[in-house]
Amino acid sequence: MEKFVSVTSIATPFPRVNVDTDIIIPAKHLKSIKRTGFGEHAFETVRYNADGSRIENNVFDGPKYKGAKILIAGDNFGCGSSREHAPWAIAELGYRCIIAPSFADIFAGNCVKNGILTVALSQDEVDALVLAAEAGHEIHVNLNDQTVTCQNAKYEFDFNPAHKEMLLNGLDEIGQTLQAASVIKGYEDKQKLMTPWLFRG
């Protein structure tokens, strides 16, 4: 997993509230667990008409926000059913950080496991960042300092210390466990000596 320390980028403003995981990646596309191929279907109903043609001037495909690594979202982002495909799709669009007033807990946890930082700020602060994004200003997010900076404004955010460590070190839960590989092996070796009959094959 790619480490997350900081990101500086223009941002895509998408302040719609209660965006659920079916809007992020529709259930009909959940046919693979390869983590790739979902970006083209991300936010499908926002980006495409029913006939498959692209919706003009949608914020995800227009030139104004091309290359944005930060998504400014609305309250209760990522609600609905749990699906790790949602952060996979968002990551494939190029986003490393999502800023919103609040997130669904399971979605936020899935983001951490996939190297995406979710930053919860007050509604007023998010509104200010939406205006900054629409004006094309760069936003700087620093996980070490737990700050979001844009022009002369700086906002601090809270973040789970365990999740912070995971992102800073580029570790998912399996990676964290493997950090204790020598301890695990020591325990297994001890068990083999104490209960050898369990390991006969």
Buried (B, 14 or more C-beta within 10 A) or exposed (E): BEEBEBBEBBBBBBBEBEBBBBBBBBEEBBEEEEBEBBBEBBBBEBBBEEEEEEEEEBBBBEEEBEEBBBBBBBBBBBBBEBBBBBBBBBBBBBBBBBBBBBBBEBBBBBBBBBBBBBBBBEBEBBBBBBEBBBEEEBBBBBBEEBBBBBEEEEBEBEBEEEBBEBBEBEBBEEEEEEEEEEEEEEEEEEEEEEEEEEEEE
